[in-house]
Amino acid sequence: MAGPKRAQKIREILEDRAGGYCEYCMANVAFSPNPFTIDHIIPVSAGGTDELDNLAYACFGCNCCKYQSFTALDPFSQNEVPLFNPRKEQWDQHFVWDADAVRVLGLTPVGRATVNKLKLNRPELIRLREGLI
């Protein structure tokens, strides 16, 4: 991403497109102690680009857990599967909230692998979700 003005414009587009929520864990930027990041869904090191269709709005925690990954192990099948891609897939096809609405549950191999790899139920997220309820 070249230039601070372009980077800021891209950040605004991503935040608007995501509605101010992390596209992985659904944390709201308004309650985040850290600025949200621009995540490359397919990392540049793996051939990903800076195009908008390869970028996601992500909280610092999800981006750190994902890092250079775009696949992960499904804990149920033990198969390597792609991580959730918010540009090509709908969140509710792969995830659901538990009965208390504080934990994200994976419904599919992609969902389960993403929950584990990105640690979508990190203790700080659980506390935040409980506090917001």
C-alpha positions in Angstrom: 0.0 0.0 0.0 1.6 3.2 -1.1 1.3 6.5 0.6 -0.4 7.6 3.8 -3.4 9.2 2.0 -4.1 6.0 0.0 -3.6 3.8 3.1 -6.1 6.0 5.1 -8.6 5.8 2.3 -8.3 2.0 2.1 -8.7 1.8 5.9 -11.9 3.9 5.7 -13.3 1.8 2.8 -12.6 -1.4 4.8 -14.1 -0.1 8.0 -17.2 1.1 6.2 -17.5 -2.2 4.3 -17.2 -4.2 7.6 -19.5 -1.9 9.5 -16.9 -1.2 12.1 -16.5 -4.9 13.1 -13.6 -7.3 12.8 -14.5 -9.5 9.9 -13.3 -12.6 11.8 -14.3 -12.3 15.5 -17.0 -9.6 15.1 -15.4 -7.3 17.8 -16.5 -3.7 17.4 -13.7 -1.2 16.7 -15.4 1.3 19.2 -14.6 -1.1 22.1 -11.1 -2.1 21.0 -8.1 -0.9 23.0 -6.0 -1.2 19.8 -6.5 0.2 16.3 -7.9 -2.3 13.8 -5.6 -3.5 11.1 -5.7 -4.2 7.4 -5.4 -8.0 6.9 -4.3 -9.6 3.7 -6.6 -12.6 3.3 -4.0 -14.3 1.2 -0.7 -13.0 2.4 1.5 -11.1 0.0 4.2 -13.7 0.7 1.8 -16.3 -0.7 0.9 -14.3 -3.8 -1.8 -12.1 -2.3 -2.3 -8.6 -3.5 -3.2 -5.2 -2.0 -6.4 -5.2 -4.0 -9.6 -4.5 -2.0 -10.9 -8.0 -2.7 -7.9 -9.5 -0.8 -8.2 -7.1 2.2 -10.2 -7.5 5.4 -10.8 -5.3 8.4 -9.4 -7.1 11.4 -8.8 -6.5 15.1 -5.2 -6.6 16.2 -5.7 -10.0 18.0 -7.2 -11.8 14.9 -4.5 -10.3 12.6 -1.8 -11.4 15.0 -3.1 -14.9 15.3 -3.7 -15.2 11.5 -0.3 -13.7 10.6 0.9 -15.3 7.3 -1.7 -18.1 7.4 -4.5 -18.7 5.0 -5.1 -22.3 5.8 -5.3 -24.2 9.1 -6.2 -27.6 10.6 -9.8 -28.5 11.2 -9.7 -29.9 14.7 -12.5 -32.4 13.9 -11.4 -33.9 10.6 -7.7 -33.1 11.0 -7.6 -31.9 7.4 -5.9 -28.7 6.3 -8.6 -26.3 5.1 -8.7 -22.6 4.0 -9.4 -20.0 6.6 -12.6 -18.0 6.4 -12.5 -15.6 3.6 -14.8 -12.6 4.3 -14.7 -11.5 0.6 -16.0 -14.8 -0.7 -18.0 -16.3 2.1 -20.8 -15.3 4.5 -19.9 -15.3 8.2 -23.1 -17.1 9.3 -22.4 -19.9 6.8 -19.4 -20.9 8.9 -20.1 -19.6 12.4 -22.8 -19.3 15.0 -22.9 -17.7 18.5 -23.3 -20.1 21.5 -26.5 -19.9 23.6 -25.0 -17.1 25.7 -23.8 -15.1 22.6 -20.3 -14.9 24.0 -18.5 -17.7 22.1 -18.1 -18.2 18.4 -18.7 -21.8 17.3 -17.5 -23.2 14.0 -20.2 -24.9 11.9 -18.0 -26.1 9.1 -14.4 -27.3 8.7 -13.5 -23.7 7.6 -15.3 -22.3 10.6 -13.7 -24.7 13.1 -10.2 -24.1 11.7 -10.7 -20.4 11.8 -12.1 -20.4 15.4 -9.0 -22.3 16.5 -6.3 -20.6 14.4 -7.5 -17.0 15.1 -8.5 -17.9 18.7 -11.9 -16.3 18.2 -12.8 -17.1 21.8 -9.8 -15.4 23.4 -10.4 -14.7 27.1 -10.4 -10.9 26.5 -13.0 -11.3 23.8 -15.2 -13.4 26.1 -14.9 -10.8 28.8 -15.8 -8.0 26.3 -18.8 -9.8 24.9 -20.1 -10.6 28.5 -19.6 -7.0 29.4 -21.5 -5.7 26.4 -24.4 -8.1 27.0 
